[in-house]
């Protein structure tokens, strides 16, 4: 396994390009959207998992300083990988369940959505209640903007900001004092050990000290941010659990019913409304400031609302009719008519699979 990791690290650009090409070609597999064809989806899932694992290896490649690419703990590192693998596998689960069990496939989709929801909730908690980026597939390692003002105040000797010049200098001096005492104690008993400690001390002084950010607990978040903190948690939990709520109502009322569609849209609207309007809610003195990646994530979630146009019953009653009328309008135009027909065919085929339009 280590030899394979080394090969991936050395050929990361080649591996990334090959994975993108392979995943793109899977859309050209024959009978891809046939309910009885499990083979093409299994191939797609295998290539997706293969690409996901390679990307995980590349993202966690050792840096010149010897650190791993991500600063999260090993436990947290596994969560994005598990979510990505589940997303690759769930389409195969849907196709296989539909082939063997028909409409009972929703029971198996509920299981996969429940697993993803539990993993995301665990990731949300272990990350210190930070917003999930890309559904948890991208680590949110951005420095907490809510603590930036506090960290930039040099109000105590032991709490210096490690990102500015004064903080690095104070951290280096503190490290110097601690290591000097260790060297003095051990040098008398073991010259070799004392010499190695001295080398390590010199490296510690040269490299800027990095203080690991303490992850917040739920009680700390609520005590610090009050009502705004509680609303933020509610908004994120609604976003995480919305797909599970959607499939539960589909199993109860059927995919052609407006009830699951409307409830899912309501949960999305409520969650996004809370997150987008936090600055107007609760105490003004306890603002929650979003980092740039988190602002981009909120915009991404709003774009995902377009998937409601592809979900039944809206798609059957409105979207499909518009697509077919547009196709008939340009079908006589050379090349454009052919491309439009293929695009409509792909959209109709993708709409037949829950996992392609789930947005989860």
Buried (B, 14 or more C-beta within 10 A) or exposed (E): EEEEBEEBBEBBEEBBEBBEEBBEEBEEBEEBBBBEBBBBBBBBBBBBBBBBBBBBBBBBBEEEEEEEBBEBEEEBBBBBBBBBBBBBBBBBBBBBBBBEEEEEBBEBBBBBBBBBBEBBBBBBEBBBBBBBBBBBBEBBBBEBBBBEEEBEEEEEEEEBBBBEEEBBEBBBEBBBEEBEEBBEEBBEEEEEEBEEBBEEBEEBBEEBBEEEBEBBEEEBBBEBBBEBBBBBBBBBBBBBBBBBBBBBBBBEBBBEBEEBBEBBBEBBEBBBEBBBEBEEBBEEEBEBBBBEBBEEBBEEBEEBEEBBEBBBBBBEEEBBEEBEEEBEEBEEEEEEBEEBBEEBEEBBBBBBBBBBBBBB
